[in-house]
Amino acid sequence: MLKKLRIKFICINMAIITLMLAVIFCLVIYFTHSSLEQSNQQMLQEIAADPLYLARPGDTSRIRLPYFTLRLDGRNRPLEVAGSYSRLSSEEDYLQHLIELSLASREPTGLLPDYNLRFLHFSTPSDDFLIFMDVSTEFSTMENLTRSCLLIGGFSFFAFLGISILLANWAVRPVDQAWNQQKQFIADASHELKTPLAVILTNTELLQSSSFSREKKEHFLDNIRTMAGQMQKLVEGMLELSRIDSGSVQARMEKLNLSSLTEETLYPFEPLYFESGRQLESEITPGIQVNGNASQLRQLLEILLDNALKYSSAASSVSVRLQKVRHSCLLQVASCGETLSEEELKRIFQRFYRTDSSRSRNGSYGLGLSIAGKIVEKHRGKLWAESRDGVNTFYVHLNCLR
């Protein structure tokens, strides 16, 4: 599919470029030919406008192209030859042939391409005249221009073809990445759903057996309920990511107090941290205001606090710090735990990624940080993580209101 998309992009692009080049070169050739033709016609008119000028053979001070004039008798035969081609006076058959061709056109002016001559037929009260001008230079100029246009057009075509291929690869790259992410997403989601479904099906079969006691069957039901809850959380997380990615959820941005929102979000987690033997410490600068969505920012804080609760060391402390830095604010959630490598710090915000796959059954599916990243992106902020000396810190940078 992506290969066809690239080919289609290149074909459309090259069709447009080819059409534009053809139009440009055709216009250049047309206007150049028109300009040369108009200039030559003007020269002929200048000669015809001054009958005395005809009587000065060899005087070409105003005429830039070779020419000669014929004065005709009543039977359209040449009586006199003047101009830069005066040597033609001895070639009567040739001149007569030119006269016949010129008069046969029944037009006052025209072109004899076989002889590279342009003619003008006009009359004075006493005589008829034919002026012939050598336009070999005009033909040579047009041939050279046409040849140059073809060469430049061919070179431009292949140059633009290479550029179009590069542009096609560049334009399709996000689609390719999205397609690969979608395939990976489906594969990961299928893998995550496989185990709960297997547990549910197995316990359902065991429930249908009559060889187990009621207590055992209650245990089977508890297993089914637990796996169903985990599947519900997984599906809800995937739906949340899908809604954020598609933009179907139009978050209402408004002025809000991030300091108060952070303190309110911390309260429900204090008992959870206490029960797990951990401490939750906070240092919040009051009065920090941002333009954002309260529900999404609260969800962002909950994800970071829940992540710290799950992956911090036992009997350790988790610190939350919110401070103002110039016209921005910086939220930090730091916890003690296993030091993460540079590769892990880059990948932890990917969907379904977990630094420890054995923790997949603790309710974590690797979707929380991915959702957090999308929320920060919607708020035009930045989310990243650092790991030093056994302390893992997540940073959220947001723009503040003055």
Buried (B, 14 or more C-beta within 10 A) or exposed (E): EEEEBBEEBBEEBBEEBBEEBEEBBEEBBEEBBEEBBEEBBEBBEEBBEEBEBBEEBEEBEEBEBBBBBBBBEEEBEBEBBBBBBBEBBEBEEEBBEBBEBBBEEEEEBBBBEEBBBBBBBBEEEEBBBBBBBBBEBBBEBBEEBBEEBEEBBEEBEEEBBEEBBEBBEEBBEEEBEEEEEEEEBEEBBEEBBEBBBEBBEBBEEBBEEEEBEEEEBEBBEEBBEBBBEBBEBBEEBBEBBEEBEEEEBEBEBEEBBBBBBBBEBBEEBEEEBEEBEBEBEBEBBEEBBBBBBBEBBBBBBBBBBBBBBBBBEEEBBBBBBBBBEEEBBBBBBBBBBBEBEEEBBEBBBBBBBBBEEEEBBEBBBBBBBBBBBBBBEBBEBBBBBEBEEEBBBBBBBBEBEE
